[in-house]
Amino acid sequence: MENLDNNIPHVSHFENIEVTPQRSSLEKPGFFQRFVESFLPSKEPVEAKLSKKVCCHTENAKKVQAQLKNIREELKAEVDAELSPMITEVINPMLRDVKKIHRMMKRENGECAAIKHYKEWTEDAKLWVELYSKNKDKEAIKAAIVKHIITKSMETIEKDIRFIEKYFRQSLEQAQLDPEELSRIRIDKARALAEHVEKLHSLKVLPEAMSFDSVSNWRQGLDDQRAKHFDDALHVIDS
């Protein structure tokens, strides 16, 4: 388990984890200016509505969804404690995700986003079906679960950052202030927020080696730090 890349098949999804460089972005000139400017009013591009294809992607997703459910039942029947995290960490979250995509498709103009998410979800889920069904290598599956947990942890940090930025914009839009005062608050709070956002970015550092037995403790420690920086950022916005 010391070298995860030697233990699992070449699967690009488990390897493409974007990590912020070790050097803090606060050392880069213009970081605060770029962060502040990112909250200036801008026009969002209008996404073109797509039609068709959605039925094809839906059917493909349903087939893979059924395969995941079968794997889950097989794992439950085997009562394999070592591979039970595949149910809790991979299969159950994926089955919840595909239900969210179903609901997304029913929204107004939701087909475009649904098609994109169906395609990504199906490709991702197929990797797990193939890894479990064709390989049956317990160590390879455990190594893949470790990489999956690390990847999802990195994605959660990114989601927190995007939420902070969106929440800040909404707070400015709803503020009952004159333009001059609003501009001052935008700049002051954006500068304060930049520090907390950079701390979140700094957490996106991959562990050099991570065993199956230690990944849960690693994630818990990361989540504790992430929650602190996230809460601090929201406090700046609400104060």
C-alpha positions in Angstrom: 0.0 0.0 0.0 3.0 2.3 0.2 3.0 3.0 -3.5 -0.6 3.3 -4.6 0.2 3.7 -8.3 1.8 0.3 -8.4 -1.2 -1.4 -6.8 -4.1 -0.4 -9.2 -4.7 -0.4 -12.9 -4.0 2.8 -14.8 -7.2 4.7 -14.3 -6.9 8.4 -15.1 -9.8 9.4 -12.9 -7.9 8.3 -9.7 -4.7 10.1 -10.8 -5.9 13.5 -12.0 -5.9 15.3 -8.6 -5.2 19.0 -8.9 -3.1 20.2 -6.0 -2.2 23.8 -5.1 1.6 24.2 -5.1 3.3 24.3 -1.7 4.3 28.0 -2.0 1.5 30.2 -0.6 -0.4 32.3 -3.0 -0.2 35.1 -0.5 3.5 35.4 -1.5 2.5 36.1 -5.1 2.1 39.8 -6.0 -1.5 40.9 -6.7 -3.2 38.0 -5.0 -5.5 40.2 -2.9 -6.1 42.5 -5.8 -7.2 39.6 -8.0 -9.4 38.2 -5.3 -11.1 41.6 -4.7 -11.6 42.2 -8.4 -13.2 38.8 -8.8 -16.2 40.2 -6.9 -16.8 43.1 -9.2 -20.0 42.9 -11.2 -19.7 40.8 -14.3 -22.0 39.3 -16.9 -22.5 35.5 -16.7 -22.4 33.7 -20.1 -25.8 32.3 -21.1 -25.7 28.5 -21.5 -27.4 27.2 -24.6 -30.2 24.8 -24.0 -29.6 21.3 -25.4 -32.2 18.8 -26.4 -32.1 15.1 -27.3 -29.3 12.8 -26.2 -30.6 13.0 -22.6 -32.5 9.8 -23.0 -29.4 7.9 -24.2 -27.4 9.2 -21.3 -30.2 8.4 -18.9 -30.4 4.8 -20.1 -26.7 4.3 -19.9 -26.7 5.7 -16.3 -29.5 3.4 -15.4 -27.6 0.3 -16.5 -24.5 1.3 -14.5 -26.7 2.2 -11.6 -28.1 -1.3 -11.6 -24.6 -2.8 -11.7 -23.5 -0.7 -8.7 -26.5 -1.9 -6.8 -25.6 -5.5 -7.6 -22.1 -5.0 -6.4 -23.4 -3.5 -3.2 -25.6 -6.5 -2.6 -22.7 -8.8 -3.3 -20.5 -7.0 -0.9 -23.2 -7.1 1.8 -23.6 -10.8 1.3 -19.9 -11.5 1.6 -19.7 -9.4 4.8 -16.2 -8.4 3.9 -15.2 -5.8 6.5 -12.2 -4.7 4.5 -14.1 -3.8 1.4 -17.2 -2.4 3.2 -15.8 1.2 2.6 -16.5 0.6 -1.0 -20.2 0.7 -0.1 -20.0 3.7 2.2 -17.4 5.7 0.4 -18.1 4.9 -3.2 -21.4 3.1 -4.1 -23.9 4.9 -1.8 -22.6 8.4 -2.6 -22.7 7.6 -6.3 -26.3 6.3 -6.1 -27.2 9.5 -4.3 -25.5 11.6 -7.0 -27.4 10.0 -9.9 -30.7 10.7 -8.1 -29.6 14.4 -7.9 -29.0 14.3 -11.7 -32.5 12.9 -12.2 -33.9 15.9 -10.3 -31.7 18.3 -12.2 -33.1 17.2 -15.5 -36.6 18.0 -14.4 -35.7 21.7 -13.7 -36.3 24.4 -16.3 -33.5 24.4 -18.8 -31.9 21.5 -16.8 -31.2 19.2 -19.7 -27.9 20.8 -20.7 -26.4 20.3 -17.2 -28.0 16.9 -16.8 -26.4 15.6 -20.0 -22.9 16.7 -18.9 -23.3 15.2 -15.4 -24.8 12.0 -16.7 -21.8 11.5 -18.9 -19.3 12.2 -16.2 -21.1 10.1 -13.6 -21.5 7.1 -16.0 -17.8 7.2 -16.9 -16.8 7.4 -13.3 -19.1 4.7 -12.1 -18.0 2.3 -14.9 -14.4 2.5 -13.6 -15.6 1.1 -10.3 -17.7 -1.6 -11.9 -14.8 -2.7 -14.0 -12.3 -2.6 -11.2 -14.5 -4.7 -9.0 -16.0 -7.1 -11.6 -13.0 -7.8 -13.7 -10.1 -7.4 -11.3 -11.4 -8.8 -8.0 -8.0 -7.8 -6.5 -8.8 -6.7 -3.0 -5.6 -4.6 -2.6 -6.2 -2.8 -5.9 -9.7 -2.0 -4.8 -8.5 -0.7 -1.4 -5.8 1.4 -3.1 -8.5 2.9 -5.4 -10.7 3.7 -2.4 -7.8 5.6 -0.8 -7.3 7.6 -3.9 -11.1 8.2 -4.1 -11.2 9.5 -0.6 -8.3 11.9 -1.2 -9.9 13.1 -4.5 -13.2 13.8 -2.8 -11.5 15.6 0.0 -9.8 17.9 -2.5 -13.2 18.4 -4.3 -14.9 19.3 -1.0 -12.3 22.1 -0.4 -13.1 23.5 -3.8 -16.8 23.4 -3.2 -16.3 25.3 0.1 -14.3 28.0 -1.7 -17.0 28.3 -4.4 -19.7 28.5 -1.8 -17.9 31.3 0.1 -17.5 33.3 -3.1 -21.1 32.8 -4.1 -22.4 33.6 -0.6 -20.3 36.8 -0.5 -21.7 38.0 -3.8 -25.2 37.3 -2.6 -24.6 39.2 0.6 -23.4 42.2 -1.4 -26.4 42.1 -3.7 -28.8 42.0 -0.8 -27.1 44.8 1.2 -29.3 47.9 1.6 -26.4 50.4 1.3 -25.5 53.3 -0.9 -22.9 52.7 -3.7 -20.0 54.3 -1.9 -20.5 52.3 1.3 -21.1 49.1 -0.6 -17.9 49.5 -2.5 -15.9 50.1 0.7 -17.4 47.0 2.4 -16.8 44.9 -0.8 -13.1 45.8 -0.7 -12.6 45.4 3.1 -14.4 42.1 3.3 -12.8 40.7 0.2 -9.4 41.4 1.6 -10.3 39.7 4.9 -11.8 36.7 3.0 -8.7 36.3 0.9 -6.7 35.1 3.9 -9.2 32.4 4.8 -9.7 31.3 1.2 -5.9 31.0 0.8 -5.8 28.8 4.0 -8.4 26.5 2.4 -6.2 26.4 -0.8 -3.2 25.5 1.3 -5.0 22.3 2.5 -4.9 20.9 -1.1 -1.7 19.1 -0.6 -1.6 15.4 -1.4 0.0 13.0 1.2 3.1 11.3 -0.2 1.9 7.9 1.0 -1.4 6.9 2.5 -2.4 3.4 3.7 -6.0 2.1 3.6 -5.9 1.9 7.4 -4.8 5.5 8.0 -6.8 7.4 5.3 -9.9 7.9 7.6 -7.8 9.6 10.3 -6.1 11.7 7.6 -9.5 12.8 6.3 -10.8 13.6 9.7 -7.9 15.9 10.5 -8.3 17.6 7.1 -12.0 18.1 7.6 -11.4 19.7 11.0 -9.1 22.3 9.5 -11.3 22.8 6.5 -14.4 23.4 8.7 -12.5 26.0 10.8 -11.4 28.1 7.8 -14.8 27.7 6.2 -16.6 29.0 9.4 -14.1 31.8 9.8 -14.8 33.0 6.2 -18.6 32.9 6.7 -18.1 34.9 9.9 -16.3 37.6 7.9 -19.2 37.8 5.5 -21.9 37.9 8.2 -20.2 40.4 10.5 
